[in-house]
Each structure stands twice: as C-alpha cells, then as structure tokens.
C-alpha cells in the first residue's frame, strides 16, 4: 500500500500599515527573498491563531486580522513541498523588526516592493492590491 501524503497547511498575513504600505520579511532560510509574513500551522491551532502568531514571531507586530482573503493551493507554490496557504489581511501599527526565521522586516509602499519575492507572493500581493483598490476578488 502506498503512503498517503497531504499538503501542509500554512498561513500568510498581508499586514497593512499607514501610508499605503505593506510589511514584508527578508527570509533567513531557503528559498531566499522577500516574503509576506507567515508560516506553518501547528497542530491544534486555528488558522487565525497561526496567522497572528506567525506575524508576531516574524515582525514583532501585534496584528489585528481584518479578514480571511483567499486560499492559494498551486502544488508548485513552494519549491520545498506542496503547501496550501490561507491568506489573511491584517493591520498593525509601529515599526516591524525581523525575528524568528526573518532576517529583517520592513514596511514598503505597495508601489515600491522589493525583489525578488519568494513563493507566489507577488501574485498574492497583486490580488490583495486589486481588491483594496477596486473591491474585486480573485476568481477561482
């Protein structure tokens, strides 16, 4: 009998800051690059609790989740293994500081994002930005 393998659940939090800015972290581990704060959901943890925890660990910010935005599940979105991420939109105040597996954390204007962005995070940020400007959600 073959072993059943399942995707790993993750969360990402698009943290909105005053001045039309978004918080990104520079990854310490592979794959390198800038990323939306997030990570793996622990057993016994809700998606929302994981999102708040991961945001705090990687940015030092206390994030208020505003809404659950969209699930991204392309099997190739993470080069390490198949993940499914639930993306949340949140808000925070203060200055982010890198922690946990983030070298640094900074708030960038949506119109001046750094590169390269890890995973499918450029796509996610484009979707969120479109939603914030027009109210149009990503279609399945």
LINFENLIN-V481988 format. One record per residue. N is the residue number from 1. RES is the residue in one letter. BURIAL is + if it has 24 or more other C-alpha atoms within 12 Angstrom, else -. Layout:
# LINFENLIN-V481988
n=N res=RES burial=BURIAL
n=N res=RES burial=BURIAL
This chain:
# LINFENLIN-V481988
n=1 res=X burial=-
n=2 res=X burial=-
n=3 res=X burial=-
n=4 res=X burial=-
n=5 res=X burial=-
n=6 res=X burial=-
n=7 res=X burial=-
n=8 res=X burial=-
n=9 res=X burial=+
n=10 res=X burial=+
n=11 res=X burial=+
n=12 res=X burial=+
n=13 res=X burial=+
n=14 res=X burial=+
n=15 res=X burial=+
n=16 res=X burial=+
n=17 res=X burial=+
n=18 res=X burial=-
n=19 res=X burial=-
n=20 res=X burial=-
n=21 res=X burial=+
n=22 res=X burial=+
n=23 res=X burial=+
n=24 res=X burial=+
n=25 res=X burial=+
n=26 res=X burial=+
n=27 res=X burial=+
n=28 res=X burial=-
n=29 res=X burial=-
n=30 res=X burial=-
n=31 res=X burial=-
n=32 res=X burial=-
n=33 res=X burial=+
n=34 res=X burial=+
n=35 res=X burial=+
n=36 res=X burial=+
n=37 res=X burial=+
n=38 res=X burial=+
n=39 res=X burial=+
n=40 res=X burial=+
n=41 res=X burial=+
n=42 res=X burial=-
n=43 res=X burial=-
n=44 res=X burial=-
n=45 res=X burial=-
n=46 res=X burial=-
n=47 res=X burial=+
n=48 res=X burial=+
n=49 res=X burial=+
n=50 res=X burial=+
n=51 res=X burial=+
n=52 res=X burial=+
n=53 res=X burial=+
n=54 res=X burial=+
n=55 res=X burial=+
n=56 res=X burial=+
n=57 res=X burial=+
n=58 res=X burial=+
n=59 res=X burial=+
n=60 res=X burial=+
n=61 res=X burial=+
n=62 res=X burial=+
n=63 res=X burial=+
n=64 res=X burial=+
n=65 res=X burial=+
n=66 res=X burial=-
n=67 res=X burial=-
n=68 res=X burial=-
n=69 res=X burial=+
n=70 res=X burial=+
n=71 res=X burial=+
n=72 res=X burial=+
n=73 res=X burial=+
n=74 res=X burial=-
n=75 res=X burial=-
n=76 res=X burial=-
n=77 res=X burial=+
n=78 res=X burial=+
n=79 res=X burial=-
n=80 res=X burial=-
n=81 res=X burial=-
n=82 res=X burial=-
n=83 res=X burial=+
n=84 res=X burial=+
n=85 res=X burial=+
n=86 res=X burial=+
n=87 res=X burial=+
n=88 res=X burial=+
n=89 res=X burial=+
n=90 res=X burial=+
n=91 res=X burial=+
n=92 res=X burial=+
n=93 res=X burial=-
n=94 res=X burial=-
n=95 res=X burial=+
n=96 res=X burial=+
n=97 res=X burial=+
n=98 res=X burial=+
n=99 res=X burial=+
n=100 res=X burial=+
n=101 res=X burial=+
n=102 res=X burial=+
n=103 res=X burial=+
n=104 res=X burial=+
n=105 res=X burial=+
n=106 res=X burial=+
n=107 res=X burial=+
n=108 res=X burial=+
n=109 res=X burial=-
n=110 res=X burial=+
n=111 res=X burial=-
n=112 res=X burial=-
n=113 res=X burial=+
n=114 res=X burial=+
n=115 res=X burial=-
n=116 res=X burial=-
n=117 res=X burial=+
n=118 res=X burial=+
n=119 res=X burial=+
n=120 res=X burial=+
n=121 res=X burial=+
n=122 res=X burial=+
n=123 res=X burial=-
n=124 res=X burial=+
n=125 res=X burial=+
n=126 res=X burial=-
n=127 res=X burial=+
n=128 res=X burial=+
n=129 res=X burial=+
n=130 res=X burial=-
n=131 res=X burial=-
n=132 res=X burial=-
n=133 res=X burial=-
n=134 res=X burial=-
n=135 res=X burial=-
n=136 res=X burial=-
n=137 res=X burial=-
n=138 res=X burial=-
n=139 res=X burial=-
n=140 res=X burial=-
